[in-house]
Amino acid sequence: MTNHEAFLEAKKYIPGGVDSPVRAFGSVGSEPFMVERAKGAFIYDVEGKKYLDFVQSWGPLIFGHADKDIQNAVIKTAKNGLSFGASSPLETKLAKIVLEQFDYLDKIRFVSSGTEATMSAIRLARGFSGKDGIIKFEGCYHGHSDSLLVKAGSGATTFGNSSSAGVPQDVAKNTYLAIYNDIESVKNILKENHNIGTIIIEPVAGNMGLVPADKQFLKELRKICDEKNIVLILDEVMSGYRASKLGSYGIYGVKGDIVTFGKVIGGGMNVAAFAGKEEIMNHISPLGAVYQAGTLSGNPVAMAAGIASLTKINESENLYSELESLATLFMTGLKEIADECGVHLQICVRGSMFGYFFNEFEVKNYDDALKSDTKKFAKFHTGMINEGIFLAPSQFETGFICAAMSRKDIEFALKKARKVMKTL
């Protein structure tokens, strides 16, 4: 079966042929390949074609596909049962691993997806603060729960409007939109609205492309939350254990009242979590009045994968420096090639995360990102796919380096990038 045939078959039974929209390759104007298997740094489609994979399942595979240690942990645990619908010591073990590293967080609860983590964190923050209003930042994606699928209103101090059909305006109106890396936009909202008890932000934004927060901006945001008794949620579903071993905290030293985790803590399995100070976390049922539940939350197979992944991270002395070195090699090389070809390109690296924009100017927020040349990106992406390099199929996504990659792999990718860039 060809990729085209497999995709046509999928579209007969699955809306758009995909179970997550970005997989449809719609923003790059092409058709996706269909994956049969993956190993290490590479992914293979149903036609047997091999791709160097810079998506890595959107981040969780810090050791690459089908890592032997994580795989063995999953197989061993699966033999004892896939799901108990009851608690197991594996949940406690993974909780201890995370909380011992993030010593300013006291309690953690596991869920099955990043959307669940952020949705639950916001409900908890609202329950703790007693206020319905929340501030999020344009360009930051926190999952697809109703209160977070919003677009900007008519001005900086107005509430948002729903950006998806099916989201009630009565829900969206409690979400206020601020400008990323612009502390004045936050102050303006708070000046006009007194019902805000929660601010949520990606401290290293990965869903408008890779756009890190400025350190001073993040510190001022923390200060404002302290002064006004606002719960600050740091969404590290993507950046946790990716931007550094301690996520954004290892870069900025800024603490969230609640922090959401995902991706890496599941080692490729469906695991996410939210953690926070004890006084906040004790508001969650069964201790408090904020309800949250999930039959598959903390399931043993997923916990085993997470334990294996984080254990490997803790035992790897130079992991992050090596990953960042490869990411920097890739991005600086890509920038040099773009300059040689007369193509405007902005690059960014944070730990094992990388991003690039076909943009003449530095990208600091969502409006900046939207000025990127998406047509040029689409042409570049299609060219790289044809050359066996799998990059995220959107200008507004982040790429990832895994430990299974080598300098030789990066040099191969740059060789192909030079060939494609010349066609732009």
GUDOLUM-168702 format. One line per 10 residues: for each residue x, y, z of N, C-alpha, C. Coordinates in steps of 0.001 Angstrom, whole numbers. Each point is the difference from the previous one (the first is absolute). Layout:
BEGIN
X:Y:Z:X:Y:Z:X:Y:Z  ... .
***
This chain:
BEGIN
843:-1198:0:-843:1198:0:878:1247:0  -342:984:-825:748:1251:-33:-489:930:1102  774:1062:262:-429:1006:970:-1331:611:-417  -133:305:-1266:-1227:610:-512:-1199:-921:207  167:-1266:-309:-1085:-963:175:-376:-157:1478  1006:-33:852:-254:-153:1436:-725:1217:558  358:1192:-485:-655:1226:462:-1446:75:-498  -227:-390:-1252:-1364:-32:-533:-875:-953:798  561:-1135:368:-733:-982:802:-350:589:1361  961:693:609:-238:612:1315:-1116:1032:-72 .
-31:772:-1087:-999:1065:-125:-1429:-536:-129  -139:-1267:-370:-1329:-602:-76:-622:-177:1380  838:-160:1005:-489:-375:1324:332:1000:1107  1005:862:-234:454:950:1017:-118:1408:-583  -599:953:718:-146:1357:-535:1345:585:-464  81:312:-1278:1244:531:-543:1107:-1026:-123  -304:-1235:397:1001:-1061:-56:995:19:1135  -228:878:993:970:148:1093:-710:96:1344  720:-316:1068:-540:132:1345:555:1216:733  790:809:-700:474:1283:498:277:863:-1234 .
-561:1215:-78:-20:754:-1256:1344:249:-673  1051:292:766:1275:360:-628:574:-1156:-822  -419:-1215:297:497:-1170:-738:-477:-22:-1461  -1012:806:-299:-550:5:-1352:875:757:-993  1037:704:504:915:769:-859:-725:1113:-753  -1154:425:546:-790:1027:-673:723:1322:-148  745:415:1026:647:1318:-45:1206:32:-928  464:-1175:-438:1110:-21:-955:-476:-438:-1384  -1317:-158:-148:-586:-254:-1302:400:-1303:-651  278:-1001:805:377:-1294:-569:-762:-1114:702 .
324:-1227:-314:-673:-1160:570:974:-740:909  -460:-458:1156:924:-647:927:434:-1386:-447  1184:-394:445:377:-1406:-136:-609:-750:1183  -148:-1288:-132:-605:-820:1052:1086:-881:606  115:21:1298:1115:-651:686:-280:-1477:263  1014:-812:-242:-92:-1424:291:768:-361:1268  1189:604:172:828:-300:1179:1027:1103:182  693:-42:1134:1041:977:280:1045:-614:922  1233:488:-120:1084:-488:846:1055:1089:132  342:332:1236:1041:991:248:-357:1364:-556 .
838:521:-873:-210:1326:-579:-845:-38:-1260  -425:-1187:-411:-646:-138:-1306:-1423:-540:84  -773:376:-1012:-1371:-450:-121:-178:-535:-1421  -829:-1035:-176:-145:-671:-1292:-1462:-9:-407  -276:357:-1262:-1389:20:-447:-413:-1359:-572  -1257:-99:-419:-544:-1282:-465:629:-457:-1316  697:920:-674:696:-371:-1231:1443:-408:262  397:74:1277:1354:-380:372:1005:1130:-48  -453:1236:-295:918:1132:-52:397:423:1408  1266:379:147:587:351:1290:144:1512:129 .
-384:536:1180:105:1436:254:765:247:1298  901:977:-14:602:483:1234:-1060:845:695  -375:-389:1217:-1197:528:652:321:1079:1032  -334:1250:-340:180:1112:935:-1310:354:706  -1014:-845:-139:-1263:212:704:-17:-807:1300  489:-1246:-70:115:-854:1179:-1293:-33:822  -1105:-281:-718:-1327:-80:618:-356:1287:742  467:1133:-537:-231:1325:563:648:173:1376  1132:-674:205:805:322:1169:318:-1073:1014  -868:-981:222:245:-903:1131:1199:-922:-141 .
433:-256:-1231:1005:-1039:-226:1409:556:97  386:398:1181:1315:619:185:1130:-995:-289  -289:-1303:91:997:-1030:-329:-272:-649:-1359  -927:578:-740:-312:-520:-1327:-1090:-1054:39  -357:-481:-1177:-1058:-1008:-125:461:-1367:501  -938:-714:604:212:-1401:411:1274:-187:814  222:926:941:1160:-143:896:-106:-1319:763  1080:-754:35:-21:-1348:563:-392:-22:1474  539:915:795:-287:5:1441:-1464:335:281  -522:990:-710:-1401:382:191:-917:-1103:-520 .
360:-570:-1134:-782:-1083:-584:-68:-1202:947  1125:-356:578:37:-1142:933:-857:251:1232  34:1235:489:-809:345:1175:-1488:-133:-314  -381:427:-1202:-1400:-86:-431:-430:-1455:-142  829:-799:-647:-341:-1414:-230:-118:-749:1324  947:218:877:-5:-672:1308:-1258:347:794  -351:1281:0:-1166:446:765:-1300:-464:-640  -51:26:-1337:-1212:-412:-715:-366:-1449:307  983:-822:280:-260:-1404:308:-793:-156:1300  51:1038:852:-743:-44:1259:-1380:642:-116 .
-306:523:-1174:-1296:647:-205:170:1381:-594  -915:377:-897:100:1287:-677:-588:1151:801  -1030:-269:763:-651:1044:788:-745:-651:1154  124:592:1177:-618:-594:1184:-1281:715:425  -127:1279:-338:-1123:772:541:146:151:1500  1214:-196:486:325:131:1424:1432:503:80  378:461:1174:1342:573:168:1078:-1068:42  1217:401:-416:1140:-909:84:1224:778:464  998:-688:561:1218:671:470:775:707:-1104  -241:-378:-1258:712:641:-1103:-338:1488:-87 .
-1237:347:344:-402:1411:-3:815:781:1028  152:-574:1176:765:656:1062:1468:136:-395  535:-1027:-645:1408:24:-400:284:1120:-996  -861:146:-1013:194:1057:-980:-225:1372:638  -980:92:893:-261:1262:703:1240:441:782  628:-929:695:1193:326:789:1149:469:-880  168:-625:-1152:1081:385:-914:-170:1450:-443  -1216:367:-370:-246:1374:-468:133:994:1144  -638:-268:1116:-35:960:1101:1354:169:686  828:-1022:-17:1343:139:579:870:946:-824 .
-287:94:-1287:756:918:-850:-556:1410:79  -1321:118:2:-646:1309:106:-400:214:1455  984:413:801:-205:9:1450:-955:1091:488  -421:916:-881:-971:1007:417:-1439:-464:-247  -154:-1194:-567:-1319:-595:-207:-207:-1109:1031  -1183:-46:590:-244:-923:1111:-785:-1250:-387  -992:159:-870:-877:-1110:-372:-192:-6:-1519  -278:-1193:-530:-188:-140:-1437:-1157:-956:-267  -725:234:-1070:-1026:-946:-429:188:-297:-1486  -39:-1281:-320:199:-435:-1381:-1323:-85:-756 .
73:355:-1276:-1133:-113:-916:527:-632:-1292  -812:-26:-1032:393:-730:-1206:379:876:-1191  -206:1321:109:336:874:-1123:310:1401:485  703:764:-837:304:1383:336:-1246:839:158  -1000:-248:-836:-1264:725:114:-637:-242:1356  -3:-1250:453:-533:-309:1338:774:737:1083  1311:47:-142:844:633:1017:-302:1488:130  -42:709:-1131:-243:1445:62:-1444:304:384  -935:-774:-524:-1408:179:346:-209:-171:1507  620:-1025:554:-150:-280:1430:722:1052:839 .
1165:450:-477:760:1022:718:-802:1299:92  -676:353:-1090:-803:1224:-6:-1203:-139:930  -650:-1148:-36:-1135:-219:911:452:101:1459  1158:-585:266:552:51:1359:328:1434:397  635:744:-908:360:1387:289:-1237:851:253  -1051:-231:-776:-1246:733:202:-628:-354:1344  35:-1298:322:-561:-432:1274:760:575:1175  1304:110:-143:841:537:1079:-160:1509:133  -26:700:-1133:-49:1467:29:-1418:539:221  -1001:-796:-380:-1381:459:114:-385:981:-1083 .
815:96:-1061:-281:924:-1102:-24:-762:-1323  -933:391:-882:-181:-714:-1259:942:458:-1107  423:1248:36:781:561:-1093:1419:-540:-77  458:-270:-1233:1380:-424:-198:617:815:-1133  1304:163:62:758:626:-1084:858:-1065:-660  -77:-68:-1328:939:-794:-766:645:920:-1029  1000:-496:-697:750:822:-934:-211:-458:-1432  -175:967:-897:-195:-302:-1408:1165:-846:-510  -330:-1096:-662:1035:-871:-549:365:-1169:888  -357:74:1279:254:-1125:902:-1168:-990:-113 .
337:-1253:-158:-1022:-1053:-109:63:-857:1251  -1157:-180:609:-60:-764:1248:-1011:-1141:-106  -128:-575:-1182:-971:-1060:-173:-1308:537:-528  -957:-908:-205:-1226:386:-698:-1234:38:896  194:302:1285:-1173:177:862:-670:1336:-328  -1292:103:299:-808:1135:-443:576:1365:375  406:157:1240:406:1329:472:1299:484:-616  716:-880:-705:1298:378:-563:-19:136:-1509  -1095:-373:-642:-119:164:-1448:-632:1357:-283  808:1036:169:-490:1365:-171:916:775:-931 .
-559:1040:-597:785:929:-797:-208:1397:580  816:947:-411:-37:1329:597:-1326:698:-243  -400:806:982:-1189:826:-153:364:1293:-720  -777:1054:231:177:1237:-753:1115:880:543  548:-343:1150:1075:800:571:710:-764:1081  1102:559:483:840:-710:965:-725:-281:1309  -980:823:347:-660:-188:1295:-1351:-686:-121  -340:-473:-1184:-1277:-702:-153:201:-1496:114  -1082:-696:293:90:-1453:104:69:-622:-1380  356:-1263:-29:169:-685:-1272:-1306:-507:-586 .
70:-374:-1253:-1112:-646:-688:418:-1415:-356  -962:-918:-56:348:-1384:-295:605:-109:-1392  1018:-844:-131:676:-188:-1287:-355:-1346:-608  -938:-690:602:-450:-1284:-523:-1510:-86:100  -631:-523:-1032:-1426:-279:92:-240:-978:1148  -1093:181:698:-325:-901:1102:466:493:1353  757:1105:27:445:577:1273:-960:1122:378  -728:-121:1108:-966:1034:392:693:1327:293  -571:1100:-477:573:1308:281:-19:291:1498  -966:-584:704:-58:195:1447:1227:-565:702 .
651:-991:-616:1238:-557:557:1192:855:-432  62:319:-1291:1134:749:-540:119:1395:606  -1122:568:418:32:1383:484:796:152:1304  283:-1093:666:790:63:1233:1501:-93:-252  382:-133:-1267:1414:-102:-361:445:1295:-670  1044:599:532:512:1266:-505:1331:-239:-710  204:697:-1109:1180:-213:-833:1028:1093:215  1215:-398:387:1116:939:137:1025:-298:-1096  949:906:-159:1038:-141:-1016:1242:-600:629  500:-1062:-595:1182:-696:514:1201:946:31 .
733:-51:1076:1194:834:217:-325:1488:108  -1240:329:333:-424:1396:157:-709:140:1344  738:407:1028:-574:55:1348:-1056:1092:115  104:1050:-824:-987:1078:52:-1380:-496:-416  -43:-950:-927:-1296:-543:-421:-684:-726:1152  793:-622:858:-546:-678:1193:-523:1031:989  800:1029:233:-397:1048:951:-1272:697:-458  -136:215:-1306:-1197:666:-529:-1255:-824:229  127:-1304:-177:-1147:-883:234:-399:26:1472  985:-113:876:-273:-35:1440:-546:1327:515 .
356:1083:-666:-483:1323:386:-1507:127:-224  -471:-666:-1066:-1404:114:-398:-880:-1127:533  630:-1092:433:-777:-1179:400:486:-532:1347  -938:-199:905:357:-382:1372:-451:-1416:362  -403:-757:-1017:-472:-1361:268:1028:-1047:-409  1251:399:-194:1024:-921:-502:787:-612:1158  -37:-1333:74:714:-699:1065:1074:-925:-519  123:-99:-1344:941:-949:-597:683:600:-1229  1294:-223:-121:733:300:-1231:710:-1278:-423  -172:-385:-1263:672:-1193:-520:885:405:-1171 .
1195:-574:-50:951:350:-1047:930:-1170:-293  401:-124:-1257:1113:-862:-360:1267:827:200  811:-279:1010:1213:809:210:996:-146:-1140  -57:-1119:-679:719:-192:-1259:-1065:-417:-1004  -557:969:-704:-1114:-283:-898:468:-878:-1152  -766:-1047:-277:379:-920:-1062:-1066:-178:-1055  -1099:752:134:-1120:-205:-908:-310:1206:-877  925:954:-50:-42:1043:-1033:1362:-16:-692  606:-1194:-11:1412:-130:-256:679:103:1358  1302:-141:55:710:93:1271:264:1461:332 .
-701:515:1019:135:1398:418:137:29:1520  1208:81:528:190:16:1452:-433:1335:611  -424:-49:1232:-307:1232:724:1295:728:340  -60:1321:29:1122:782:508:61:-197:1510  1201:-96:531:160:-271:1437:-646:1076:849  222:1267:-345:-555:1087:796:-1516:12:-67  -550:-306:-1169:-1457:-74:-159:-583:-1062:926  627:-1173:32:-519:-1091:817:120:332:1489  1084:656:382:181:380:1409:-1029:1052:416  -286:945:-883:-1013:1014:305:-1383:-626:92 .
-244:-1002:-825:-1282:-702:47:-164:-697:1352  1064:-623:474:-11:-650:1310:-272:1019:1111  622:1159:-118:-167:1056:1006:-1437:493:42  -599:202:-1168:-1391:455:-78:-935:-1018:647  245:-1282:-279:-845:-1054:574:114:-29:1520  1195:227:518:196:37:1451:-736:1191:619  95:1149:-657:-615:1222:525:-1521:-76:-2  -572:-651:-1002:-1452:-17:-166:-635:-1344:362  786:-900:605:-500:-1324:406:-620:-753:-1172  695:22:-1125:-418:-719:-1197:805:-1286:-110 .
-663:-1088:-336:683:-1288:-164:705:-14:-1363  1299:-194:17:776:-58:-1236:220:-1459:-400  -535:-361:-1176:188:-1349:-532:1067:54:-1090  1057:-760:175:1017:-148:-1038:-290:-1289:-756  -370:149:-1256:-318:-1164:-825:1290:-521:-623  500:-1096:554:1244:-599:-474:-246:-1386:-599  -1198:-174:-554:-319:-1261:-663:1035:-297:-1087  429:1046:-703:998:-178:-1048:1427:246:507  205:1047:768:1365:403:388:543:-744:1209  -869:-626:797:468:-738:1161:914:-1144:-394 .
1182:-54:560:1028:-997:-311:487:94:-1453  -375:1060:-700:455:196:-1378:867:1249:-118  -499:1143:514:781:1232:-47:1237:-128:887  -130:-754:1062:1113:-365:884:-506:-1137:872  849:-529:844:-423:-1075:896:-1112:472:928  10:1285:324:-1026:580:859:-945:902:-793  -86:-238:-1291:-887:800:-825:374:1471:33  -1006:869:13:267:1443:3:649:449:1310  -269:-714:1098:579:376:1295:1522:-59:-46  540:-945:-758:1442:-104:-136:607:1135:-803 .
-842:745:-721:460:1131:-809:-258:1334:695  -1223:168:531:-407:1288:548:18:67:1528  -147:-1135:660:-90:-1:1450:-1321:538:517  -1019:33:-865:-1321:503:384:-905:-1184:343  -631:74:1175:-834:-1088:478:-1474:235:-342  -667:-1057:-443:-1444:56:-190:-694:-476:1256  -1211:506:238:-802:-516:1110:-525:-1389:-363  -298:-167:-1282:-346:-1304:-565:834:-159:-1268  529:-1188:-212:776:-289:-1206:-619:-1231:-664  -208:81:-1307:-496:-1160:-725:1160:-679:-729 .
-31:-1322:-9:1025:-805:-665:-657:-912:-1026  802:-497:-916:-494:-955:-985:1162:-567:-774  -289:-542:-1185:1018:-436:-938:1041:-925:632  1128:571:438:1146:-814:431:-319:-857:1215  -841:481:924:-251:-786:1213:-798:-1261:-297  -435:-151:-1255:-666:-1242:-389:869:-872:-873  1174:489:-373:915:-800:-810:-596:-491:-1310  -1024:696:-494:-659:-417:-1232:-1404:-550:242  -312:-276:1250:-1353:-442:347:-853:1214:347  -1312:-223:139:-928:1104:241:-29:399:1473 .
958:866:366:107:478:1383:172:1513:10  -707:657:897:207:1406:303:-302:161:1485  228:1197:522:-214:204:1432:-106:1482:310  -564:302:1153:73:1367:527:439:-110:1452  868:920:393:575:-34:1343:8:1399:577  8:98:1332:-16:1328:600:273:-20:1485  -166:1168:586:165:137:1437:-1096:-786:716  336:-494:1173:-947:-834:739:-1302:731:294  74:1282:352:-1221:745:346:-957:98:-1190  560:-45:-1205:-842:29:-1197:-472:-1404:-356 .
927:-949:-24:-327:-1366:-415:-1000:-676:931  -63:427:1243:-949:-599:949:-1447:405:-282  -198:881:-1016:-1359:363:-389:-582:-991:-1005  843:-947:-440:-451:-1012:-970:-711:-1148:732  -1084:-479:-576:-705:-1169:534:963:-1207:22  7:-820:1053:-1001:-109:1067:256:894:1212  1085:794:-14:283:856:1150:-830:1274:-26  -267:512:-1205:-707:1262:-117:-1178:-69:-942  -551:1176:-317:-1253:79:-748:192:72:-1511  1257:79:-477:247:67:-1442:63:-1416:-547 .
-950:-337:-871:-75:-1382:-483:881:-215:-1219  696:-1128:16:814:-431:-1142:169:-1498:125  -122:-715:-1131:101:-1457:41:414:-529:-1360  392:-1269:-42:353:-636:-1260:320:-1466:211  -744:-884:-627:201:-1439:173:1412:-426:-382  533:577:-1076:1324:-405:-475:1126:862:563  -346:973:842:1045:821:615:904:-864:869  1297:105:-235:953:-773:802:-11:-1478:-315  -443:-384:-1218:-32:-1437:-297:1414:-578:23  162:-1241:426:1314:-563:297:981:-14:-1170 .
-481:-278:-1213:907:-60:-1147:589:1374:-292  -835:1021:34:462:1360:-239:953:467:1095  -307:-358:1247:882:369:1110:1373:-657:-154  0:-1246:-427:1266:-720:-176:855:659:-1079  -640:430:-1082:727:687:-1070:587:1307:509  -781:741:782:476:1261:558:1152:-189:966  -119:-1014:839:1087:-293:957:1290:-341:-745  -116:-821:-1032:1181:-385:-777:616:1206:-691  -833:860:-554:489:1185:-709:710:961:947  -634:337:1123:606:958:928:1219:-580:705 .
-7:-1298:226:1171:-647:601:1195:101:-939  -222:-234:-1275:1078:133:-984:513:1436:-65  -923:952:72:400:1414:-3:895:293:1197  -401:-461:1171:762:275:1221:1363:-690:13  123:-1077:-746:1271:-733:-39:914:479:-1124  -492:908:-847:778:486:-1142:630:1349:343  1280:17:228:689:1205:480:-15:1154:-1004  311:-275:-1249:165:1066:-985:-1136:50:-1027  -1129:-603:343:-1093:-127:-963:-403:1334:-605  -300:981:850:-554:1250:-500:1019:853:-736 .
1234:-26:444:1032:756:-709:238:-586:-1386  -75:-1327:-99:192:-659:-1299:-1176:268:-938  -1216:-46:531:-1179:271:-816:-9:1449:-480  337:913:908:31:1411:-382:1094:278:-1032  1107:-699:126:1088:153:-966:-460:-390:-1404  -744:-1098:-99:-506:-449:-1296:-1068:959:-544  -875:477:893:-1029:949:-421:630:1291:-514  1036:462:699:699:1220:-402:723:-199:-1329  619:-1161:-162:675:-318:-1262:-1001:36:-1157  -1170:-566:214:-1020:-44:-1039:-497:1402:-347 .
-330:777:1019:-574:1320:-251:1026:998:-544  1191:25:543:1017:922:-524:370:-370:-1426  41:-1309:-273:273:-459:-1356:-1104:407:-961  -1253:-127:452:-1138:369:-836:-1:1502:-274  367:778:1009:68:1458:-153:1082:384:-1010  1146:-647:65:1087:282:-947:-423:-315:-1433  -704:-1117:-163:-484:-391:-1325:-1016:1022:-519  -910:420:875:-1008:985:-393:664:1311:-418  988:433:764:715:1233:-330:678:-107:-1368  597:-1149:-243:670:-222:-1288:-992:69:-1162 .
-1228:-453:266:-1029:-43:-1051:-855:1267:-52  314:969:863:-773:1233:18:-1395:-158:564  -166:-960:891:-1305:-266:623:1:519:1434  -1009:782:359:-108:516:1374:-419:-1139:932  773:-223:1055:-295:-1087:937:383:408:1417  -917:-231:929:263:210:1424:59:-1364:678  968:-194:883:164:-1302:650:-31:139:1514  -302:-1107:670:-38:5:1462:282:-1410:510  734:-98:1107:281:-1278:662:-209:162:1499  -689:-945:617:-103:-90:1449:157:-1465:373 .
1187:-358:465:263:-1386:356:-114:-893:-1213  -879:-1003:70:-183:-936:-1105:-1109:436:-943  -506:1228:178:-1058:552:-843:602:992:-990  -534:40:-1211:462:994:-959:-1164:522:-828  173:1190:-541:-1020:583:-851:624:931:-1017  -686:200:-1100:474:907:-1041:-1193:642:-695  149:1260:-363:-1055:745:-672:538:586:-1300  -761:-131:-1057:330:697:-1239:-504:1429:155  786:783:697:-412:1317:457:1200:932:-17  -209:1248:-392:1097:962:-76:417:502:1374 .
-936:-49:968:255:586:1310:-121:-1035:1125  599:301:1136:-60:-874:1171:-1445:-187:437  -319:-1196:419:-1371:-322:428:-69:-15:1523  -824:902:556:-142:103:1456:-1407:-320:482  -957:-12:-944:-1386:-267:381:-759:-550:-1205  -1296:-218:188:-804:-638:-1041:-140:869:-1250  -187:1300:206:-106:888:-1160:1274:-51:-835  1154:-36:658:1273:-117:-722:33:-1304:-799  -441:-1079:641:36:-1309:-654:-884:-21:-1242  -1152:680:82:-942:3:-1118:535:722:-1231 .
1047:780:176:619:713:-1127:966:-890:-773  153:-1240:428:896:-937:-679:-569:-385:-1361  901:-401:-892:-384:-403:-1355:-387:-1474:20  -1295:-258:187:-465:-1389:127:52:-749:-1331  -101:715:-1102:112:-657:-1301:1419:-525:-219  965:806:409:1396:-424:-129:277:-1176:928  -578:76:1212:150:-1120:933:-574:-1273:-596  -1192:93:-578:-663:-1181:-574:860:-624:-1096  579:836:-839:846:-502:-1082:1246:-676:567  581:613:1042:1176:-573:646:-356:-1340:648 .
-1131:-49:697:-410:-1220:692:-206:-1150:-985  -703:281:-1084:-254:-1038:-1005:1303:-495:-607  908:933:-270:1303:-382:-543:784:-884:948  -44:325:1288:734:-789:992:-624:-1391:166  -1323:-76:-39:-673:-1304:47:467:-866:-1168  42:596:-1170:435:-734:-1192:1447:-478:125  786:717:793:1408:-364:200:208:-905:1218  -1097:-413:642:107:-922:1133:233:664:1340  -446:1266:151:114:720:1272:-1401:381:464  -411:-497:1160:-1328:276:523:78:1121:1026 .
-481:1168:-405:-115:1161:886:-1474:244:293  -289:679:1092:-1388:294:365:-722:664:-1171  -1183:-485:-380:-713:504:-1178:-779:1291:243  621:953:662:-607:1302:237:1101:982:383  -91:1232:-512:935:1042:397:-101:287:1484  -1132:-325:588:-276:370:1383:99:-1190:954  991:-833:-223:275:-1119:895:1491:-24:321  381:-870:916:1380:-101:467:597:-1339:-420  1309:-14:-212:703:-1236:-326:773:-524:1203  389:-1270:-67:653:-643:1147:1186:-858:-433 .
1028:46:813:1164:-862:-148:-156:-1167:968  414:-1192:-399:-25:-1140:919:1409:-554:171  189:-761:1068:1322:-523:343:514:-1015:-1007  -894:-540:-828:421:-967:-1011:614:677:-1226  -93:1332:-64:576:730:-1120:1491:231:205  694:154:-1113:1442:228:34:348:1242:-816  1221:439:127:489:1120:-801:-123:-326:-1496  224:-1254:-324:-102:-439:-1393:-1432:177:-517  -990:-277:853:-1399:185:-388:-291:1476:-286  517:873:858:-229:1436:-177:657:482:-1293 .
1198:-472:-252:700:382:-1231:-752:-486:-1230  -610:-1179:103:-829:-533:-1091:-1206:917:-231  -659:414:1095:-1163:876:-108:380:1340:-618  1162:525:376:443:1284:-542:354:-112:-1484  553:-1118:-372:320:-226:-1418:-1291:42:-824  -1040:-656:500:-1283:-5:-691:-642:1390:39  166:698:1123:-575:1339:133:622:957:-1020  1284:-117:-227:670:860:-987:-605:-225:-1401  -229:-1256:-310:-588:-345:-1298:-1388:603:-157  -808:-116:1057:-1374:513:-51:-29:1531:55 .
832:589:857:-4:1450:169:322:712:-1315  820:-613:-818:363:605:-1287:-1195:115:-944  -1046:-785:261:-1185:44:-866:-992:1069:429  259:625:1155:-946:985:528:217:1380:-608 .
***
